[in-house]
Amino acid sequence: YDEHHHNCYTFALAFINCVLAAQGKQPMSKSEFTERFVIPQTRKASKYITVYQEVAENYFYIGDTLDQEKNNSGEDTLLRLQ
């Protein structure tokens, strides 16, 4: 292991570049790999974490209105996220 040259990130990039080479395609640079794959997934994770924190901190309720319409028994079908 080396923090800058031999880690999980460089392993994944090397693997992808081997697959690209087998397909006769150009290798991907670190910056291209980061822009195309890492950053979009990081943004999704960040949005999910932000929503989760708001739900957890403010005790929001989430319900499915279709289930509520089908359930005519009058029971509360809302779920509280903890």
C-alpha positions as CSV (number, residue, x, y, z in Angstrom):
1,Y,0.0,0.0,0.0
2,D,1.1,3.5,-0.8
3,E,-1.1,6.5,-0.2
4,H,-0.5,8.0,-3.6
5,H,0.4,5.3,-6.0
6,H,-0.8,1.9,-4.8
7,N,-4.3,2.0,-3.2
8,C,-7.9,1.0,-3.9
9,Y,-8.4,4.0,-6.3
10,T,-5.4,3.2,-8.4
11,F,-6.3,-0.5,-8.4
12,A,-9.8,0.3,-9.7
13,L,-8.4,2.6,-12.4
14,A,-5.8,0.1,-13.5
15,F,-8.5,-2.6,-13.8
16,I,-10.7,-0.3,-15.8
17,N,-7.8,0.6,-18.1
18,C,-7.0,-3.1,-18.6
19,V,-10.6,-3.6,-19.7
20,L,-10.5,-0.6,-22.0
21,A,-7.2,-1.8,-23.5
22,A,-8.7,-5.2,-24.2
23,Q,-11.5,-3.4,-26.0
24,G,-9.0,-1.4,-28.0
25,K,-9.9,1.8,-26.3
26,Q,-7.7,4.6,-24.9
27,P,-6.9,4.5,-21.1
28,M,-8.7,6.8,-18.8
29,S,-6.8,9.4,-16.8
30,K,-7.3,9.8,-13.0
31,S,-9.1,13.1,-13.6
32,E,-11.4,11.6,-16.2
33,F,-12.2,8.6,-14.0
34,T,-12.9,11.0,-11.1
35,E,-15.2,13.3,-13.1
36,R,-17.1,10.4,-14.8
37,F,-17.5,8.0,-11.9
38,V,-16.4,9.2,-8.5
39,I,-17.9,12.7,-8.4
40,P,-21.4,11.7,-9.7
41,Q,-21.7,8.9,-7.1
42,T,-20.3,11.2,-4.3
43,R,-23.0,13.8,-5.2
44,K,-25.7,11.2,-5.0
45,A,-24.4,9.9,-1.6
46,S,-24.2,13.5,-0.3
47,K,-27.9,14.2,-1.3
48,Y,-29.0,11.0,0.3
49,I,-27.2,11.7,3.5
50,T,-28.6,15.3,3.6
51,V,-32.2,14.0,3.2
52,Y,-31.6,11.2,5.8
53,Q,-30.3,13.7,8.3
54,E,-33.3,16.0,7.8
55,V,-35.7,13.2,8.2
56,A,-33.9,11.9,11.3
57,E,-33.6,15.3,13.0
58,N,-37.1,16.6,12.2
59,Y,-39.1,13.4,12.6
60,F,-40.7,13.6,9.2
61,Y,-43.3,11.1,8.3
62,I,-43.4,9.2,5.0
63,G,-46.5,7.5,3.6
64,D,-47.8,6.0,0.5
65,T,-51.0,7.7,-0.5
66,L,-52.0,4.7,-2.7
67,D,-51.9,2.4,0.3
68,Q,-53.9,4.9,2.3
69,E,-56.6,5.0,-0.4
70,K,-56.8,1.2,-0.6
71,N,-56.9,1.0,3.2
72,N,-60.4,2.1,4.2
73,S,-60.2,0.8,7.7
74,G,-59.2,4.2,9.0
75,E,-55.9,3.0,10.4
76,D,-53.0,5.4,10.2
77,T,-50.6,3.9,7.6
78,L,-47.9,6.5,7.9
79,L,-44.5,5.3,9.0
80,R,-42.2,7.3,11.3
81,L,-38.6,7.1,10.3
82,Q,-36.2,6.9,13.2
